[in-house]
Amino acid sequence: MSDSGDQTALTVLRESRGLKPNQRLLLQLYAVAPKLPSGAVKQTATRLAGELGWTPTLFSRVRKDLVEAGWLEEVDRVGNISVYRLGEKATGERRVVPLRSA
C-alpha cells in the first residue's frame, strides 16, 4: 500500500469511530482496495464480500446503510452493477466542484 493509501486508511479509521464494527471493516476494505482514478473500487459485491468472509447479502446490507449515511457514494453503474467509492464523511475531502457563473 502506498503512503497515500496508508493515510486514507488511517483517516477512515479515525473518522468512523462511532460506527458499528462491520461498517468500519467494510470502509477499511474500500480504503485499501485498488481504485480507479476516480477513487472508485471496481470489484463486485460478491468478490468484496468474499474478502471479508461475509455473505453477499450481509455485504450489500452494510454497504446500503453506509451509502444512505454518506460514508460511501455510488459513482458509476455498469449494467446492473453499481460502483462505489469512499464518501466525504469517510475521507474528510470535499469532492463538490463549485459551479461557475457564465
Buried (B, 14 or more C-beta within 10 A) or exposed (E): EEEEBEEBBEBBBEBBEEBEEBBBBBBBBBBBBEBEEEBBBBBEBEEBBBEBEBEBEBBBEBBEBBBEEEBBBEBEEEEEEBBBBBBBBBBEEEEEEEEEEE
